[in-house]
Amino acid sequence: MLTVRSASPEETVEIGRVLSEQLLPGDFLNLNGSLGAGKTLLVKGVGQGLGLDPDLVTSPTFSIMNEYTGIEPPLYHFDLYRLQNDLELEQIGYEDYFYGSGITVVEWGDRFRYRLPEQRVDIVLESFGHKNRKLIVVGQGLRGKQVEEQLRGLL
């Protein structure tokens, strides 16, 4: 387990950017935390590190999934907060993304933990006041543990 602190939205974005530099095609990030904890800010940083304008990365709360192509690998950003059951998850074709060759980031993934890939990085974001955040990073499986260890020396 790796614990990282952020004192501002900009620092949370920067943590995401650093994280993106460790990711490979097929990697999966599972983000959890209360509303407003900074999950989408972290994804903005991941997108920036992959070559996207961070202003283009938005929360997919109502669309469920935003697909960012034109970069290699593509970035798939899910928000599972509004999904109620397995059927809704299946209807969005989650397996093609969760087990595909892009980088997949899922907000509220613990709502469907049993559907997540075994090889992943779980990140819990906790809020402390208006701007302060604590990010708890836990790699799952061999690949997830590799990413966690790579981050340990950078964050």
Secondary structure, DSSP 8 states (H G I E B T S, - for coil): -EEEEESSHHHHHHHHHHHHTT--TT-EEEEEESTTSSHHHHHHHHHHHHT--GGG----TTTSEEEE-SSSS-EEEEE-TT--SHHHHHHTTHHHHHTSSSEEEEETGGGGGGGS-SSEEEEEEEEETTTEEEEEEEEEHHHHHHHHHHHHTT-
